[in-house]
């Protein structure tokens, strides 16, 4: 199947995923990289308090808040 045929199927609302190998699909820019960060004790305690209040782990708070702050800064 060539690109034009694939475009036509897509435009007609037909199923096209069967033509792709999703087992090797990757989302660019979403690869992970482990980093270590040192926080002051008061900050860890505040994160833990908020995590307990929300019923989640500390890392969930960090992984939620940092993207929110970075998204707000991006123009």
Legacy VTK file of the C-alpha trace (Angstrom):
# vtk DataFile Version 3.0
C-alpha trace
ASCII
DATASET POLYDATA
POINTS 75 float
0.000 0.000 0.000
1.399 3.381 -0.912
1.005 6.664 0.985
-1.838 7.909 -1.212
-3.878 4.751 -0.610
-3.235 5.006 3.124
-4.309 8.667 3.141
-7.472 7.788 1.244
-8.375 5.027 3.727
-7.757 7.415 6.618
-9.856 10.163 5.037
-12.691 7.663 4.534
-12.568 6.769 8.239
-11.414 3.223 7.532
-9.149 1.232 9.849
-5.483 1.871 9.064
-3.674 0.626 12.193
-3.520 -2.870 10.746
-0.895 -1.530 8.339
1.511 -0.478 11.089
3.835 -2.412 13.386
2.972 -0.821 16.751
5.306 -3.112 18.696
8.226 -0.832 17.883
6.342 2.473 18.000
7.874 5.203 20.149
6.651 8.638 21.174
9.426 11.149 20.441
10.429 13.359 23.329
8.886 11.068 25.948
11.878 8.835 26.552
12.785 8.747 30.215
16.072 9.536 31.900
16.703 8.909 35.561
18.020 11.854 37.564
18.851 12.279 41.215
17.832 15.482 42.938
18.614 16.559 46.477
15.859 18.469 48.279
16.030 20.182 51.657
14.361 18.249 54.459
11.523 20.775 54.776
10.690 20.280 51.106
10.642 16.479 51.361
8.393 16.742 54.417
6.034 19.082 52.544
5.975 16.732 49.546
5.277 13.766 51.805
2.476 15.626 53.569
0.821 16.504 50.251
1.333 12.973 48.937
-0.331 11.541 52.047
-3.216 13.987 51.708
-3.763 12.915 48.102
-3.098 9.220 48.757
-0.224 8.972 46.275
3.540 8.499 46.411
5.983 11.403 46.637
7.331 10.798 43.144
3.804 11.151 41.718
3.586 14.660 43.167
6.969 15.593 41.721
6.177 14.082 38.308
2.882 15.997 38.212
4.008 19.380 39.493
7.211 19.813 37.495
5.514 19.446 34.077
2.751 21.826 35.170
5.290 24.460 36.121
7.343 23.942 32.958
4.221 24.088 30.744
3.211 27.363 32.375
6.661 28.841 31.613
6.761 27.796 27.946
5.653 30.584 25.648
LINES 1 76
75 0 1 2 3 4 5 6 7 8 9 10 11 12 13 14 15 16 17 18 19 20 21 22 23 24 25 26 27 28 29 30 31 32 33 34 35 36 37 38 39 40 41 42 43 44 45 46 47 48 49 50 51 52 53 54 55 56 57 58 59 60 61 62 63 64 65 66 67 68 69 70 71 72 73 74
